[in-house]
């Protein structure tokens, strides 16, 4: 079942996610060339020709070593890891580095837009503390290693983003990964209690979920944290999309994620293939929509310190657009929503940890 906020809307920049749009209506050994001769032996005295041969060998081996080093560095820095997480039991607060994550220095930024959708207004000043956010969306490989299953509809590569997960499944995954790594669980989940702050009559799960934002485990970004990271934080260049003014460079979306001239075949792609944003984060525009913590509601005016969204609501916020979005839905300021218990092939998420 789709709500009024999930109907299709026209998009002159391309298609839109049919189940999401229109909501406003309601992550050694050294090489020693030259042999092993003993000092002072006759064999150790090389002729000019032998020295030339040795020199050539040294040059060849050095070249091979250089190529291997470059290839290794490329793999380390540019490959998409199956598990973009830190080492077991390492608190995020111990350093400004965390494997698979980008450190986001906090600060004050303007959240929202005066030129676009009405629910992006009013533009307000938001102050955020430091945090870590994953370079990549949660992959199917990581999900399987934690949950032992794969809910995704589009499979075949462990580096594809996990999708078809509900908001409840996402927070449950965060807790299980935290527990697996010896970290504090962020969420207190009671499956036997119906959340009194959940006003959605069509949500048949309604687990009561509370969040300890001071815990060092994994969690979903707040809407403010997500937007700050997507726009490039303090390094923002003011692009239209996350990392570029060109949708083709920044995102997998409706017009480039399927077979040429057959856009109906659009699908998610392995993470980390498009251009990263100013902070080195991938796919914050396109590929899959990403769940945030917040209930959906109107923005408040005035300075906000680490806002976590409304106290209650009917829908949870999703951000970033997907492989089935038109270009206009890839803007990092665009807000969309869905039922917390809803899943589909364009819905995934990204991890965050408190600094």
ZIQUILIN-V655564 format. One record per run of one state. SS is the DSSP state (alpha for helix, beta for strand, coil for the rest). FROM is the first residue (numbers start at 0). LEN is the number of residues. If there is no record, write none. Layout:
# ZIQUILIN-V655564
<<SS,FROM,LEN> <SS,FROM,LEN>>
This chain:
# ZIQUILIN-V655564
<<coil,0,3> <alpha,3,3> <coil,6,16> <alpha,22,3> <coil,25,16> <alpha,41,3> <coil,44,3> <alpha,47,31> <coil,78,13> <alpha,91,3> <coil,94,6> <beta,100,4> <coil,104,2> <beta,106,5> <coil,111,6> <alpha,117,3> <coil,120,3> <beta,123,5> <coil,128,2> <beta,130,4> <coil,134,4> <beta,138,1> <alpha,139,8> <coil,147,12> <beta,159,2> <coil,161,5> <alpha,166,14> <coil,180,6> <beta,186,8> <coil,194,3> <beta,197,1> <coil,198,8> <beta,206,5> <coil,211,6> <beta,217,2> <coil,219,3> <alpha,222,8> <coil,230,2> <alpha,232,3> <coil,235,5> <beta,240,1> <coil,241,2> <beta,243,1> <coil,244,2> <alpha,246,4> <coil,250,8> <beta,258,1> <coil,259,2> <beta,261,1> <alpha,262,3> <coil,265,4> <beta,269,1> <coil,270,18> <beta,288,7> <coil,295,8> <beta,303,2> <coil,305,7> <beta,312,1> <coil,313,2> <beta,315,4> <coil,319,7> <alpha,326,4> <coil,330,5> <beta,335,3> <coil,338,8> <beta,346,2> <coil,348,3> <beta,351,3> <coil,354,1>>
